[in-house]
């Protein structure tokens, strides 16, 4: 299977509570494991940013499903490209709001907004998509 990555942005249709985000995290972990999709979902100030990695047809099929999900709107596909290897061993979710502190104990919680791609292989430079994701993260953080 050739690996592919995709990055998109969308807006939440309403403020997501800790309970909403926890349910989304659990649902996404289960589905993505079944589809062999990994990546990172970021939620900050009613905005979503997600990177998906896996089989191209699977991640685009999932993206179409996400676009139809009533929890988000204004989906914008920003990037898609083949990649040599996965950067996220497990699908995870990052948050940057004090209200979501209880979620930080969940196994799939990611500190990406605070630490960046700290688990990247230091001998392997980040892909263009990951570099783009880091730049978008910096823009997210400016909106605080």
N, C-alpha and C positions, 0 to 999 in steps of 0.2 A: 504494500500500500504506500503510495506517495503521500507525504504529509503536506498539509496546506494550512495557512493561518488566515484569519479574517478579523478585522477590528471594526466595530460600529459604535455609534453613539445613539442614545435615545433619551427621551424625557419621560419621567414617571407621570402617569395621569393624576396621581395624588401623592401626598406625603406617605412614605412607607414607614410603618411602625416597626419596632424591633420584632414583634410577632410576625408581621408580613415578611420581613427580610429573612427571618429564620425559616419560615415555610418555603420561601423561594430558594434558599440555600439547600434545604433538604431535598426538595423536588428536583432541582437542577443536578445535584450530585448523583442522585439515583439514575436519572435519565441519561446524563452524559456518560456515566460509567457503562451503561448498557450499550451506548453508541460508540464507545471508545473515543470520546471527545474530552480533551483537557483544555485548560485555559484559565482565565481570570475574569470575574465580574466585579466591577467597582460601582458603588452607589455613593453619591455625594450631592447634597442639596437638590434632590429630585432629579438628578441626572444619572443615567447609566452609561458606562463605558465597558465594553467587553471585548476580550480577545479569545477566540476559539481556535483550537488546533486539532487536526485530525484529517480524515479522508475528506477530500474536497466536496464530494456530493453530499456526504453526511453533514458537514458544517453549514453548507448552503441550505440544505433542507431544514436544519435546525433554525437557521437565521430566518427563513420564511415563516416558520412557526412563531418565532419571537415577534416578528413584525405584526402578526395577527393577534398577539396577546394583548388583552385590554388593559394590562398594567402599565403599558408604555405606548408612546406615540412618537412621531417625528423621527423615525429610524433613518439613520444616515450611514451607509456603508462607506468607510473611510479607506480601507486597505484590504487587499487580499493578494496572497503570493505563496508560491511553494516554499517550504522550509526543509532543512536537512534533518532537524531533530526537534523534539518537543522541549519547551522551556519550563513547562508546568507539569510535574509528574501527576498531580491530582488537580481536578477542577477546584478552584477556590474563589473566595469572595472577599473583597476589601471594603472597609467602611472608614469614614472619617467624620464621625459625629459623636459627641459624648453620650447621646441617648442610646447608642448601639454598643456600649461597653460590654453588656452581658453576652453579646455574640462573639466577643473576642476569645472566649474559651472554647468555642466549637472547633472541632478538628479541621474544618475546611476554611477557617478564618485566615485571611492573609493580611500581613502588615505592609503590603505593597505601597500604599499611599505614604507611609512613613519611611520605609526602607528601600523602596525600589526593587530591583531584581537581584536581591542579595544572594539568592540560591543559584544564580547563573554560574556556569563553568567559567572560571577566570581565564582559561586557555582558549575559550571559544567566544569570539566577539558576538554581541547581540545582533540579531537580524535587523533589517531595516524596519520591520514591523514592531519589534520590541523597542527600538530606539524611538520610533514614532509614539508608541504607548507611553514611554517615559516622558516625552515632551507634552503629551496630552495630560498626563498626571500633574505635571508642573502647572499647566493652565487650570486644572481643577483646583489645585491648592491655592491659586491666586484669588479664587472666587470666595474665599472664606469671609 
